[in-house]
């Protein structure tokens, strides 16, 4: 139930921002796709910043956890020639 309320609240916030920017909602396809890309990158940014903050390996984390989600391309096998 909590995730539904959070989703609604974020939707209201984004709707208000769209209104302030003068963009109609639903947004035109290019704007909507850029918004989705921003959401995807933002979702990956939080764990990356946490890793960097704690001095952990950011590059390895990006390759193992984030790269596939952002690009849609699975990582290459380590033992490939």
DSSP file (Angstrom, degrees, kcal/mol; ACC not computed):
  #  RESIDUE AA STRUCTURE BP1 BP2  ACC     N-H-->O    O-->H-N    N-H-->O    O-->H-N    TCO  KAPPA ALPHA  PHI   PSI    X-CA   Y-CA   Z-CA
    1    1 A X     >        0   0    0      0, 0.0     4,-1.8     0, 0.0     3,-0.2   0.000 360.0 360.0 360.0 -39.5    0.0    0.0    0.0
    2    2 A X  H  >  +     0   0    0      1,-0.2     4,-2.5     2,-0.2     5,-0.2   0.901 360.0  53.9 -61.5 -41.3    2.8    2.4    0.9
    3    3 A X  H  > S+     0   0    0      1,-0.2     4,-2.3     2,-0.2    -1,-0.2   0.838 106.4  53.4 -64.6 -31.2    4.4    2.0   -2.6
    4    4 A X  H  > S+     0   0    0     -3,-0.2     4,-2.3     2,-0.2    -1,-0.2   0.914 110.3  46.5 -66.9 -42.3    1.1    3.0   -4.2
    5    5 A X  H  X S+     0   0    0     -4,-1.8     4,-2.5     2,-0.2    -2,-0.2   0.893 112.7  49.4 -67.6 -39.6    0.9    6.1   -2.1
    6    6 A X  H  X S+     0   0    0     -4,-2.5     4,-2.6     2,-0.2     5,-0.2   0.922 111.3  50.1 -64.3 -43.5    4.5    7.0   -2.9
    7    7 A X  H  X S+     0   0    0     -4,-2.3     4,-2.4     1,-0.2    -2,-0.2   0.907 111.2  48.7 -60.9 -42.7    3.9    6.4   -6.6
    8    8 A X  H  X S+     0   0    0     -4,-2.3     4,-2.4     2,-0.2    -1,-0.2   0.922 111.2  50.0 -63.0 -44.3    0.9    8.7   -6.5
    9    9 A X  H  X S+     0   0    0     -4,-2.5     4,-2.1     2,-0.2    -2,-0.2   0.908 111.9  47.2 -62.8 -42.7    2.8   11.4   -4.6
   10   10 A X  H  X S+     0   0    0     -4,-2.6     4,-2.7     2,-0.2    -1,-0.2   0.898 110.7  52.9 -66.5 -39.2    5.6   11.3   -7.1
   11   11 A X  H  X S+     0   0    0     -4,-2.4     4,-2.5    -5,-0.2    -2,-0.2   0.900 108.7  49.8 -61.1 -40.9    3.1   11.4  -10.0
   12   12 A X  H  X S+     0   0    0     -4,-2.4     4,-2.2     2,-0.2    -2,-0.2   0.905 111.2  49.6 -63.5 -41.2    1.5   14.5   -8.5
   13   13 A X  H  X S+     0   0    0     -4,-2.1     4,-2.3     2,-0.2    -2,-0.2   0.930 112.1  46.6 -63.7 -45.9    4.9   16.1   -8.2
   14   14 A X  H  X S+     0   0    0     -4,-2.7     4,-2.9     1,-0.2    -2,-0.2   0.899 110.9  53.2 -64.1 -40.6    5.8   15.3  -11.8
   15   15 A X  H  X S+     0   0    0     -4,-2.5     4,-2.2    -5,-0.2    -1,-0.2   0.902 109.2  49.0 -60.4 -41.0    2.4   16.6  -13.0
   16   16 A X  H  X S+     0   0    0     -4,-2.2     4,-2.4     2,-0.2    -2,-0.2   0.900 111.2  49.5 -65.2 -40.7    3.0   19.8  -11.1
   17   17 A X  H  X S+     0   0    0     -4,-2.3     4,-2.1     2,-0.2    -2,-0.2   0.924 109.4  51.8 -64.4 -43.9    6.4   20.2  -12.7
   18   18 A X  H  X>S+     0   0    0     -4,-2.9     5,-2.6     1,-0.2     4,-0.7   0.918 110.6  49.4 -56.6 -43.4    5.0   19.5  -16.2
   19   19 A X  H ><5S+     0   0    0     -4,-2.2     3,-0.8     1,-0.2    -2,-0.2   0.915 109.9  49.9 -63.8 -43.3    2.4   22.2  -15.5
   20   20 A X  H 3<5S+     0   0    0     -4,-2.4    -1,-0.2     1,-0.2    -2,-0.2   0.840 112.8  47.6 -63.9 -33.0    5.0   24.7  -14.4
   21   21 A X  H 3<5S-     0   0    0     -4,-2.1    -1,-0.2    -5,-0.2    -2,-0.2   0.552 113.6-118.9 -84.3  -8.1    7.1   24.0  -17.5
   22   22 A X  T <<5 +     0   0    0     -3,-0.8     2,-0.5    -4,-0.7    -3,-0.2   0.756  65.0 142.6  76.6  24.6    4.0   24.3  -19.8
   23   23 A X      < -     0   0    0     -5,-2.6    -1,-0.3    -6,-0.2    -2,-0.1  -0.840  48.6-127.1 -99.0 131.6    4.2   20.7  -21.0
   24   24 A X        -     0   0    0     -2,-0.5     2,-0.4    -3,-0.1     4,-0.2  -0.387  33.4 -98.6 -75.2 157.3    1.0   18.9  -21.6
   25   25 A X  S    S+     0   0    0      2,-0.1     2,-0.2     1,-0.1     3,-0.0  -0.990 109.1  44.8-125.8 132.4    0.4   15.6  -20.0
   26   26 A X  S    S-     0   0    0     -2,-0.4    -2,-0.1     1,-0.1    -1,-0.1   0.438 105.0-129.4 -67.3 146.9    0.7   12.9  -21.1
   27   27 A X        -     0   0    0     -2,-0.2    -2,-0.1     1,-0.1    -1,-0.1  -0.232  25.2 -89.4 -68.5 154.5    3.9   14.3  -22.5
   28   28 A X     >  -     0   0    0     -4,-0.2     4,-2.7     1,-0.1     3,-0.4  -0.280  49.8-100.4 -57.1 153.8    4.8   14.1  -26.2
   29   29 A X  H  > S+     0   0    0      1,-0.2     4,-2.7     2,-0.2     5,-0.2   0.845 120.2  50.4 -51.7 -44.1    6.8   10.9  -26.9
   30   30 A X  H  > S+     0   0    0      1,-0.2     4,-2.1     2,-0.2    -1,-0.2   0.923 114.4  44.3 -63.6 -42.7   10.3   12.4  -27.0
   31   31 A X  H  > S+     0   0    0     -3,-0.4     4,-2.2     2,-0.2    -2,-0.2   0.905 113.8  50.6 -67.7 -40.9    9.7   14.2  -23.7
   32   32 A X  H  X S+     0   0    0     -4,-2.7     4,-2.3     2,-0.2    -2,-0.2   0.911 110.6  48.9 -63.6 -41.8    8.2   11.1  -22.1
   33   33 A X  H  X S+     0   0    0     -4,-2.7     4,-2.4    -5,-0.2    -1,-0.2   0.895 110.7  49.9 -66.9 -39.1   11.1    8.9  -23.3
   34   34 A X  H  X S+     0   0    0     -4,-2.1     4,-2.4    -5,-0.2    -1,-0.2   0.884 110.0  52.0 -65.1 -36.8   13.7   11.3  -21.9
   35   35 A X  H  X S+     0   0    0     -4,-2.2     4,-2.2     2,-0.2    -2,-0.2   0.908 109.6  48.6 -64.0 -41.9   11.7   11.4  -18.6
   36   36 A X  H  X S+     0   0    0     -4,-2.3     4,-2.4     2,-0.2    -2,-0.2   0.892 110.6  51.2 -65.0 -39.1   11.8    7.6  -18.5
   37   37 A X  H  X S+     0   0    0     -4,-2.4     4,-2.8     1,-0.2     5,-0.2   0.918 109.6  50.6 -63.2 -42.4   15.6    7.6  -19.2
   38   38 A X  H  X S+     0   0    0     -4,-2.4     4,-2.6     1,-0.2    -2,-0.2   0.893 109.9  50.0 -61.1 -39.9   16.0   10.1  -16.4
   39   39 A X  H  X S+     0   0    0     -4,-2.2     4,-2.2     2,-0.2    -2,-0.2   0.922 111.5  48.5 -64.0 -43.5   14.1    7.8  -14.0
   40   40 A X  H  X S+     0   0    0     -4,-2.4     4,-1.4     2,-0.2    -2,-0.2   0.924 114.8  44.2 -63.2 -45.8   16.2    4.8  -15.0
   41   41 A X  H  X S+     0   0    0     -4,-2.8     4,-1.7     1,-0.2    -1,-0.2   0.891 112.7  52.4 -67.3 -38.8   19.5    6.7  -14.6
   42   42 A X  H  X S+     0   0    0     -4,-2.6     4,-1.3    -5,-0.2    -1,-0.2   0.874 105.4  55.1 -63.7 -37.1   18.3    8.2  -11.3
   43   43 A X  H  X S+     0   0    0     -4,-2.2     4,-0.6     1,-0.2    -1,-0.2   0.865 113.4  41.6 -63.4 -36.0   17.4    4.8  -10.0
   44   44 A X  H  X S+     0   0    0     -4,-1.4     4,-1.6     1,-0.2    -1,-0.2   0.735 104.8  67.0 -82.5 -23.4   20.9    3.6  -10.7
   45   45 A X  H  X S+     0   0    0     -4,-1.7     4,-2.8     1,-0.2     5,-0.2   0.870  92.1  59.7 -67.9 -37.2   22.6    6.8   -9.4
   46   46 A X  H  X S+     0   0    0     -4,-1.3     4,-2.2     1,-0.2    -1,-0.2   0.949 108.4  41.8 -61.5 -51.0   21.6    6.3   -5.7
   47   47 A X  H  X S+     0   0    0     -4,-0.6     4,-2.5     1,-0.2    -1,-0.2   0.887 114.7  53.3 -64.0 -34.8   23.3    2.9   -5.3
   48   48 A X  H  X S+     0   0    0     -4,-1.6     4,-2.5     2,-0.2    -2,-0.2   0.923 109.8  46.9 -64.0 -43.1   26.4    4.2   -7.2
   49   49 A X  H  X S+     0   0    0     -4,-2.8     4,-2.7     2,-0.2    -1,-0.2   0.890 111.2  52.2 -65.7 -38.9   26.7    7.3   -5.0
   50   50 A X  H  X S+     0   0    0     -4,-2.2     4,-1.8    -5,-0.2    -2,-0.2   0.929 110.8  47.6 -61.9 -44.5   26.3    5.1   -1.9
   51   51 A X  H  <>S+     0   0    0     -4,-2.5     5,-2.9     1,-0.2    -2,-0.2   0.935 114.3  46.4 -61.5 -46.7   29.1    2.9   -3.1
   52   52 A X  H ><5S+     0   0    0     -4,-2.5     3,-1.4     1,-0.2    -2,-0.2   0.897 109.4  55.0 -63.0 -40.7   31.3    5.8   -3.9
   53   53 A X  H 3<5S+     0   0    0     -4,-2.7    -1,-0.2     1,-0.3    -2,-0.2   0.860 110.8  45.1 -60.8 -37.0   30.6    7.5   -0.6
   54   54 A X  T 3<5S-     0   0    0     -4,-1.8    -1,-0.3    -5,-0.2    -2,-0.2   0.327 117.8-112.1 -91.4   7.5   31.7    4.3    1.3
   55   55 A X  T < 5 +     0   0    0     -3,-1.4    -3,-0.2     1,-0.2     2,-0.2   0.749  68.4 143.7  72.3  24.4   34.8    4.0   -0.9
   56   56 A X      < -     0   0    0     -5,-2.9     2,-0.7    -6,-0.2    -1,-0.2  -0.497  63.6 -76.9 -94.0 167.0   33.7    0.8   -2.6
   57   57 A X     >  +     0   0    0      1,-0.2     4,-1.2    -2,-0.2    -1,-0.1  -0.485  44.8 178.2 -69.2 108.0   34.3   -0.2   -6.2
   58   58 A X  H  > S+     0   0    0     -2,-0.7     4,-2.8     2,-0.2    -1,-0.2   0.876  77.4  54.0 -77.6 -39.7   31.9    1.8   -8.4
   59   59 A X  H  > S+     0   0    0      1,-0.2     4,-2.5     2,-0.2     5,-0.2   0.930 110.2  46.4 -64.3 -45.5   33.1    0.5  -11.7
   60   60 A X  H  > S+     0   0    0      1,-0.2     4,-2.3     2,-0.2     5,-0.2   0.902 113.3  50.0 -63.0 -40.2   32.6   -3.1  -10.8
   61   61 A X  H  X>S+     0   0    0     -4,-1.2     4,-3.0     2,-0.2     5,-1.0   0.918 109.8  51.1 -64.3 -42.7   29.2   -2.3   -9.3
   62   62 A X  I  X>S+     0   0    0     -4,-2.8     5,-3.3     1,-0.2     4,-0.8   0.940 113.5  44.8 -58.2 -47.9   28.2   -0.5  -12.6
   63   63 A X  I  <5S+     0   0    0     -4,-2.5     5,-0.3     1,-0.2    -1,-0.2   0.864 120.8  38.7 -66.7 -36.3   29.3   -3.5  -14.7
   64   64 A X  I  <5S+     0   0    0     -4,-2.3    -2,-0.2    -5,-0.2    -1,-0.2   0.850 134.3  11.6 -85.7 -34.0   27.7   -6.1  -12.5
   65   65 A X  I  <5S+     0   0    0     -4,-3.0     4,-0.4    -5,-0.2    -3,-0.2   0.763 128.8  33.7-116.3 -32.9   24.4   -4.4  -11.5
   66   66 A X  I  X<S+     0   0    0     -5,-1.0     4,-2.3    -4,-0.8     5,-0.3   0.849  98.9  68.4 -99.7 -38.7   23.7   -1.2  -13.5
   67   67 A X  H  ><S+     0   0    0     -5,-3.3     4,-2.7     1,-0.2     5,-0.5   0.884 102.1  47.2 -56.1 -46.0   25.0   -1.6  -17.0
   68   68 A X  H  > S+     0   0    0     -5,-0.3     4,-1.9    -6,-0.3    -1,-0.2   0.892 112.8  49.6 -64.2 -39.8   22.4   -4.3  -18.0
   69   69 A X  H  4 S+     0   0    0     -4,-0.4    -1,-0.2    -3,-0.2    -2,-0.2   0.888 117.4  39.6 -67.3 -38.6   19.5   -2.4  -16.6
   70   70 A X  H  < S+     0   0    0     -4,-2.3    -2,-0.2     1,-0.1    -1,-0.2   0.921 128.3  28.6 -78.9 -45.4   20.5    0.9  -18.3
   71   71 A X  H  < S-     0   0    0     -4,-2.7    -3,-0.2    -5,-0.3    -2,-0.2   0.732  91.9-133.8 -90.5 -23.0   21.6   -0.4  -21.7
   72   72 A X  S  < S+     0   0    0     -4,-1.9     2,-0.6    -5,-0.5    -4,-0.2   0.467  70.3 117.5  81.0   1.1   19.5   -3.5  -21.9
   73   73 A X        -     0   0    0     -6,-0.4    -1,-0.3     3,-0.0    -2,-0.2  -0.901  66.3-127.8-104.6 122.6   22.5   -5.5  -23.1
   74   74 A X        -     0   0    0     -2,-0.6     3,-0.1     1,-0.1    -7,-0.0  -0.341  35.7 -95.6 -66.1 149.7   23.7   -8.3  -20.8
   75   75 A X        -     0   0    0    -12,-0.1    -1,-0.1   -11,-0.1     2,-0.1  -0.304  43.3-103.0 -64.0 149.0   27.3   -8.2  -19.7
   76   76 A X        -     0   0    0      1,-0.1    -1,-0.1    -3,-0.1    -3,-0.0  -0.434  44.1 -96.2 -69.4 144.8   29.7  -10.3  -21.8
   77   77 A X    >   -     0   0    0      1,-0.1     3,-1.2    -2,-0.1    -1,-0.1  -0.346  26.8-131.6 -60.7 143.3   30.8  -13.6  -20.1
   78   78 A X  T 3  S+     0   0    0      1,-0.2    -1,-0.1    -3,-0.1    -2,-0.1   0.807 104.2  52.9 -66.6 -30.7   34.2  -13.2  -18.3
   79   79 A X  T 3  S+     0   0    0      2,-0.0    -1,-0.2     0, 0.0     2,-0.1   0.247  77.7 127.0 -93.8  14.3   35.6  -16.4  -19.9
   80   80 A X    <         0   0    0     -3,-1.2    -4,-0.0     1,-0.1     0, 0.0  -0.480 360.0 360.0 -70.9 140.6   34.9  -15.3  -23.5
   81   81 A X              0   0    0     -2,-0.1    -1,-0.1     0, 0.0    -3,-0.0   0.497 360.0 360.0 -71.4 360.0   37.9  -15.5  -25.8
